[in-house]
Amino acid sequence: MNLLVKNAKLFYTNKLINCDLLIEDGKFSKIAENIHPQGSKIIDAKFNLVTPGLVDIHVHFREPGQVHKETIETGTKASAHGGFTTVGAMPNVIPVPDDAEKFTKQIELNKKNSVIHTLQYAPVTKDETSDELVDIEQLSKLGAFAFSNDGHGIMNAKSMFDAMERIAAINSHLAAHVEDKNLFNKGVINFGPAATRLGLPGIQQVAETSQLARDLMLAKETGVHYHVCHISTKDGVDLVRMAKDAGIDVTCEVSPHHLLLSEDDILIDDANFKMNPPLRSENDRQALISGLQDGTIDMIATDHAPHAENEKNQGFAKSAFGITGIETSFPLMYSRLVKTGIISLEKLLNLMSTNPSRIFDLNEAGEIKLGQKADFSIINLNDEFEINKNDFISKGSNSPFIGKKVFGSVQQTYCDGQLVYPK
């Protein structure tokens, strides 16, 4: 059945326009001030925001191997609840899809259980922790849209250099979790006042920045598209800014929690504030905001990392790293960045849809274009609500934002013209 979205406040060609939007055979077919129904099912958007389906380039869906935390089904339904229609799933599942057989099974599992478009990363090295490279060329042909060892820094410089050369040769993308484990110090929190006050081992910032500096030089030499996952430090932002000025093909993402929280917000030993990289200083947080404003930071990605309750209620020392975030990302970013005047709504939508799609060559995502598959969300920007874990579709409710009031509730999400989230 064809759909006609009436009275849309549509984000189209980088601006907001009031119009109608027609979807035929699962694709956008017409945009005009007033379109007659002609048998189409009518959706009255009531001049709420109609945005391209949001794109999150960094999620963890845990299946196979850790389905008590999340499944592909619950993760993609949670994504739709958050307004997302395209996500990039990291390969740190069990088993790691590091050969043709395992990767093919992962792709099939994604297709079978996803209600949105789930793109799959392949690991860079075997088991994500070794120095042995995977068959990069073969996994790319099987559908890997990019490569990452997320959760682990690649310690061996020669392995990283060789991977970059091979990934560059096939015009793919390398997304790096920058972390030198020798400098990580078995830390559980940022090395700073909160660590001292709580008596916890701290993670030095140089664990991130030293490996980032090395990788940027390797990226310069190889010409690879090098993407920095969840950047968290002022020095990291400065390094990326300098690398861009030098012509290195580098991009980076920031997570909502690093934009909105710092170690100053950690008042007690509450592991809902434990993530990797950790919440840094307020000075670092302000640098991330500046990097977002001046374009050094290219996109917002949630690093959605759900855990079971008993894995997050044991304090910083014993709990797992990570928070759930894909259902709260847009309302948090809209409420704390747009409504406060830090960035415009148009810029936020670019950061959460257009930019990740363009940078990772996702040709049918992130924009509303005539003839393109109809991925979109309808969002009521005026609806204020309290973040409540009982409203989550994700299996994980490990979030420091529970109880916060925000604006911007997703009313409906459509993928390929099909309703995948109805409020």
C-alpha positions in Angstrom: 0.0 0.0 0.0 1.2 3.5 -0.8 1.6 6.0 2.0 1.0 9.8 2.0 2.5 11.7 4.8 0.5 15.0 5.1 1.6 18.1 7.0 5.2 17.2 7.4 8.0 19.4 8.7 10.5 17.6 6.5 14.3 17.7 6.7 15.1 17.7 3.0 18.2 19.0 1.1 19.6 20.2 4.4 16.7 22.4 5.3 13.3 22.2 7.0 10.2 22.6 4.8 6.5 22.2 5.3 5.1 19.8 2.7 3.5 16.4 1.9 5.5 13.3 1.1 4.4 10.4 -1.0 5.8 6.8 -0.7 5.1 4.3 -3.5 6.3 0.8 -3.6 8.5 1.4 -0.5 10.3 4.4 -2.0 10.0 8.2 -1.8 8.2 9.3 -5.0 6.9 12.8 -4.6 7.4 15.9 -2.4 5.1 18.8 -2.8 3.1 21.4 -0.8 -0.2 19.5 -1.3 -0.5 16.0 -2.7 -3.9 14.4 -3.3 -4.3 10.9 -1.7 -5.5 8.9 -4.8 -6.0 5.8 -2.7 -2.9 6.1 -0.5 -3.0 5.5 3.2 -2.8 8.9 4.9 -0.5 9.6 7.8 -1.0 13.1 9.4 2.4 14.2 10.6 0.7 17.2 12.3 3.7 19.3 11.3 6.0 17.2 13.5 9.5 16.7 12.3 9.9 14.1 9.5 13.5 13.1 9.3 15.5 10.6 7.3 15.9 7.4 9.3 18.7 8.1 11.7 22.0 6.3 11.2 24.1 4.9 14.1 27.4 3.6 12.9 28.3 2.0 16.3 26.1 -0.5 18.1 26.5 -3.8 20.0 23.7 -6.3 19.6 25.4 -9.2 21.4 24.0 -12.0 19.2 25.3 -14.7 19.0 26.8 -15.5 22.3 25.4 -13.0 24.8 21.7 -12.9 24.1 20.9 -12.4 27.8 22.2 -8.8 27.2 20.5 -8.1 23.8 19.4 -9.8 20.6 19.4 -8.6 17.1 15.6 -8.4 17.3 15.5 -6.4 20.5 18.4 -4.3 19.4 16.9 -3.3 16.1 13.4 -2.8 17.6 15.0 -0.5 20.2 16.8 1.3 17.3 13.5 1.9 15.6 12.1 3.2 18.9 15.0 5.7 18.8 14.3 6.8 15.2 17.1 4.7 13.6 16.7 2.7 10.4 20.4 1.9 9.7 23.0 0.7 12.2 26.5 -0.7 12.1 26.9 -3.7 14.3 30.3 -4.3 15.8 31.8 -7.8 15.6 32.6 -8.5 19.2 30.0 -11.3 19.5 30.7 -14.9 20.3 32.1 -16.4 18.1 33.8 -13.4 16.4 32.9 -13.5 12.7 36.5 -13.6 11.6 36.3 -16.1 8.7 34.0 -16.6 5.7 31.8 -19.2 7.4 31.2 -17.3 10.6 30.8 -14.0 8.8 28.2 -15.5 6.4 26.3 -16.9 9.4 26.3 -13.5 11.1 25.0 -11.8 7.9 22.2 -14.3 7.7 21.4 -13.9 11.4 21.2 -10.1 10.9 18.9 -10.4 7.9 16.6 -12.9 9.6 16.1 -11.0 12.9 16.4 -7.3 12.0 13.5 -5.0 11.6 15.8 -2.3 10.2 19.0 -2.3 8.1 21.8 -3.9 10.2 25.1 -3.5 8.5 27.9 -5.7 9.7 31.5 -4.8 10.6 34.1 -7.5 10.2 37.0 -7.7 12.6 40.5 -6.5 11.6 42.3 -9.4 13.2 41.5 -12.9 14.2 39.4 -13.0 17.4 39.8 -9.2 17.6 42.8 -9.7 19.9 45.5 -11.4 17.8 48.0 -9.8 15.4 46.9 -12.1 12.5 44.8 -10.2 10.0 41.5 -11.7 8.7 40.9 -12.2 5.0 40.0 -8.6 4.5 39.2 -8.9 0.8 37.0 -12.0 1.2 35.0 -10.6 4.1 34.4 -7.4 2.2 33.0 -9.3 -0.8 30.7 -11.2 1.7 29.2 -7.9 2.8 31.4 -6.3 5.5 30.8 -2.6 5.1 33.8 -1.7 7.3 36.4 -3.2 9.6 36.9 -2.8 13.4 38.3 -4.5 16.4 36.0 -2.3 18.6 36.6 -3.1 22.3 40.3 -3.6 21.7 43.1 -1.4 20.5 45.3 -2.9 17.8 48.6 -3.1 19.6 50.9 -4.3 16.8 51.8 -1.4 14.6 52.8 -3.7 11.7 49.4 -5.4 11.8 47.7 -2.0 11.8 49.8 -0.8 8.9 49.2 -3.9 6.8 45.4 -3.8 7.6 45.3 -0.1 6.5 47.0 -0.9 3.2 44.6 -3.7 2.4 41.5 -1.8 3.5 42.6 1.2 1.5 43.1 -1.0 -1.6 39.5 -2.1 -1.6 38.2 1.4 -0.7 36.7 0.3 2.6 36.8 1.9 6.1 38.7 1.2 9.3 37.0 2.2 12.5 39.4 2.1 15.5 38.9 1.7 19.2 42.1 3.6 20.2 43.4 2.1 23.4 46.9 1.1 24.4 46.3 -1.8 26.8 49.8 -1.3 28.3 48.7 2.2 29.4 45.2 1.2 30.4 46.4 0.2 33.9 43.4 -2.1 34.4 41.5 1.1 35.0 37.8 1.4 35.5 37.3 5.1 35.5 39.1 8.2 34.3 42.4 9.0 36.0 41.3 12.1 37.9 39.5 13.4 41.0 36.6 10.9 40.9 39.0 8.0 40.8 41.0 9.4 43.7 37.8 10.1 45.7 36.4 6.6 45.1 39.7 4.8 45.5 39.5 3.3 42.0 42.3 2.6 39.4 42.2 5.3 36.8 42.6 5.1 33.0 45.2 7.6 31.7 44.1 9.8 28.7 47.4 8.9 27.0 46.0 5.3 26.6 43.8 6.8 23.9 45.9 9.6 22.5 49.2 7.7 22.1 47.6 5.1 19.9 45.6 7.7 18.0 48.8 9.7 17.2 50.5 6.5 15.9 47.5 5.5 13.8 47.2 9.0 12.2 50.7 8.7 10.9 50.0 5.2 9.6 46.8 6.5 7.9 48.8 9.3 6.3 51.2 6.8 4.9 48.6 4.3 3.6 45.8 6.7 2.5 43.1 4.6 4.3 39.9 6.1 5.5 40.6 6.0 9.3 37.6 6.5 11.6 38.1 7.2 15.3 35.4 5.5 17.5 34.0 7.3 20.6 36.6 10.1 20.9 36.7 11.3 24.5 39.7 13.7 25.1 40.6 17.2 24.3 44.0 16.0 23.0 42.3 13.5 20.8 40.1 16.2 19.2 43.2 18.4 18.7 45.0 15.5 17.0 42.1 14.8 14.7 41.8 18.5 13.9 45.5 18.7 13.0 45.3 15.5 10.9 42.4 16.9 8.9 44.3 20.1 8.3 47.2 18.0 7.0 45.0 16.2 4.5 44.8 12.9 6.3 41.6 10.9 5.5 40.3 10.8 9.1 36.9 11.1 10.6 35.6 10.6 14.2 32.5 10.1 16.2 31.4 11.1 19.7 28.9 9.4 22.0 26.1 11.3 23.7 27.3 10.4 27.1 30.7 12.0 26.5 29.0 15.1 25.2 26.7 15.5 28.2 28.6 14.0 31.2 32.0 14.3 32.8 33.7 12.7 35.7 32.3 15.5 37.9 28.9 13.8 37.5 30.2 10.6 39.2 29.1 11.3 42.8 28.9 7.7 44.1 30.2 4.3 43.0 27.5 3.8 40.4 28.5 1.6 37.4 25.8 3.1 35.2 28.5 5.8 34.7 31.2 3.2 33.8 32.0 3.1 30.1 35.1 2.7 27.9 36.4 5.2 27.1 35.5 6.6 30.5 33.8 9.9 31.3 36.7 12.4 31.2 37.2 15.9 32.7 34.8 18.8 32.2 37.6 20.4 30.1 37.5 17.4 27.8 33.8 17.5 27.6 33.9 21.2 26.5 36.5 20.3 23.9 34.1 17.7 22.5 31.4 20.3 22.2 33.8 22.6 20.4 34.8 19.8 18.1 31.2 19.2 17.2 30.6 22.8 16.5 33.6 23.4 14.3 33.2 20.2 12.3 36.2 18.3 13.7 33.8 15.7 15.0 31.8 14.3 12.1 29.0 12.3 13.7 27.3 11.2 16.8 27.2 7.4 17.5 25.7 5.8 20.6 28.1 2.9 21.2 24.9 1.2 22.4 26.2 -1.4 24.9 23.4 -3.2 26.8 24.1 -5.4 29.8 22.1 -7.5 32.2 21.2 -5.8 35.5 23.5 -8.1 37.5 26.4 -7.1 35.3 26.0 -3.4 36.1 25.1 -3.4 39.8 28.5 -4.4 41.3 30.1 -1.0 41.4 32.9 0.3 39.1 35.5 -2.3 40.1 33.5 -5.4 39.1 30.8 -4.2 36.6 31.0 -4.4 32.9 31.9 -1.3 30.7 29.2 0.3 28.6 25.7 1.8 28.6 22.6 1.4 26.6 21.8 4.5 24.4 20.1 4.0 21.1 16.6 4.8 22.5 17.6 8.0 24.3 20.2 9.4 21.8 18.0 11.8 19.8 15.9 13.2 22.6 19.0 13.8 24.7 20.9 15.5 21.9 17.9 17.6 20.8 17.1 18.6 24.4 20.7 19.4 25.5 22.3 20.6 22.3 19.6 22.1 20.1 17.1 23.6 22.6 20.0 25.2 24.4 21.4 26.8 21.2 24.7 24.9 21.1 23.9 23.5 17.6 21.0 23.8 15.1 18.5 21.1 14.5 19.7 20.9 10.9 23.3 20.2 12.2 22.1 17.6 14.6 20.2 15.8 11.8 23.4 15.9 9.7 25.4 14.5 12.6 22.9 11.7 13.1 22.0 10.8 9.6 23.5 12.5 6.6 27.2 12.5 7.7 27.6 8.9 8.8 25.8 7.8 5.6 28.0 9.9 3.3 31.3 9.0 5.1 30.7 5.3 5.1 29.3 5.2 1.6 25.8 4.1 2.6 24.1 5.2 -0.6 20.5 4.5 0.4 20.6 5.8 3.9 20.7 9.1 5.8 18.8 11.3 3.3 15.3 11.6 1.8 15.7 11.4 -2.0 13.1 10.7 -4.7 13.4 7.1 -5.8 15.3 6.0 -2.7 13.9 3.5 -0.1 11.6 5.2 2.3 13.4 5.2 5.6 12.1 7.9 7.9 10.9 8.8 11.4 8.2 11.2 12.7 9.3 13.0 15.9 7.3 15.3 18.1 9.9 17.9 19.2 7.4 19.5 21.7 6.6 16.3 23.6 8.4 16.4 27.0 8.8 13.1 28.7 10.9 11.4 31.4 13.3 8.7 30.4 11.9 5.5 32.0 13.6 2.1 31.8 10.2 0.5 31.6 9.7 2.2 28.2 12.9 0.6 26.8 12.6 -2.1 24.1 16.3 -3.0 24.6 17.0 -5.7 27.1 19.5 -3.3 28.7 18.4 -0.5 31.0 22.0 0.4 32.1 21.9 4.2 31.6 22.8 7.2 33.7 20.0 9.1 32.1 17.1 7.3 33.7 14.8 9.8 35.2 16.0 12.8 33.1 13.4 14.9 31.3 13.8 15.4 27.6 12.0 16.6 24.5 11.6 14.8 21.2 9.6 11.6 21.3 9.7 9.3 18.3 6.1 8.8 17.1 6.6 6.4 14.2 9.6 4.9 12.3 9.3 3.4 8.8 11.9 1.2 7.1 11.5 0.5 3.4 8.1 2.1 3.7 7.0 -0.3 6.4 6.0 0.7 9.9 8.6 -0.7 12.3 7.9 1.4 15.4 4.5 2.8 16.3 4.2 4.7 19.6 
